[in-house]
Amino acid sequence: MNTPITPERWAADITHLLNTAFGADRFPIDVAMVAQEFSKQRYPQDRIVAVEGGDLPTFDGALYPIKSKGWAVIYNNAISSKGRINFTLAHEFGHYLLHRLDYPEGFRCGPQQIVRWDSEIGQIEHQANVFAASLLMPLDDFRRQISAKAKVDFDMFQACRERYQVSLVAAVLRWLSYTEKRAILVVSRDGFILWARSSKAALQTGAYFKTVDQPPIEIPASSLPLNPMRLVDGKGSIDHMAGVWLPEPVREMTILAEQYDFSLSLLLLDDRAGPTIAEDEPVEDTFDRFTQASRRREW
């Protein structure tokens, strides 16, 4: 019995091929070209034959079987963010590589869908996300842009966003996956947290927002999303005393996201050692347990 190839392994194999063909400094990736050429070489009888935009009012992207021809990747061309489209294409390419044999009818990934992270479809969506992030933003290259110990600002993430042609959320999440800094990304709208993601170092010191099965969490009245007059060109930073966001002081960096639909607040904590959570103690936040497609696409 063959062991399934992981999302990370698929992305690493394709990354190696791209590095060999085009060199390491070859970003952003032309996902449409890569998906069609790779599938043609690897699975010539079951390849991706088309990548096209269309009027898709109910979903962002899809992987469709084309009878006797192969597969088509379709994306909603009404999406204004190139980074969001790029991630959508990579996500559907991930479905093709990882899931097409088990799901021969394909996938529709739409903004109305809410699934549990620990459900079957939630795991499948997560795997496609992992593949997309690993393909578009290889970790070794990303670390060269922002080191694990770096003191970050949004200009650094904006540079990564442009380099990889991804959304700002995607760039920040990639950094959170390896940084040694204590940090929390909070995505909010209308004064409430939509979801939050903590770095490992922050989680291990109890710095996170648990919103699963909890009442909505309001963001602080003095936070920048609720005081946009303090922002310059849609972004800004402020130092908060203990008791505002968390029981300890926090530096908040906030930027209004694409089309001002929501706010991104990156909370930076100092490097002091805090109370440590046992490794086997489960810690969950909204991002870990629930994946809403409209938010997932902002990767």
Secondary structure, DSSP 8 states (H G I E B T S, - for coil): ------HHHHHHHHHHHHHHHH-S---S--HHHHHHHHHHHH-TTS-EEEEEEE--TT-SEEEEEETTTEEEEEEETT---HHHHHHHHHHHHHHHHHHTTT-TT-EEE-TT-EEETTSHHHHHHHHHHHHHHHHHS-HHHHHHHS-TT----HHHHHHHHHHHT--HHHHHHHHHTT-SS-EEEEEEETTEEEEEEE-HHHHTTT-----TTS---B--TTSGGG-GGG-BTTEEEEEE-TTSSSSS-EEEEEEE-GGGSSEEEEEE--SS------TTS----HHHHEEEHHHHTT-
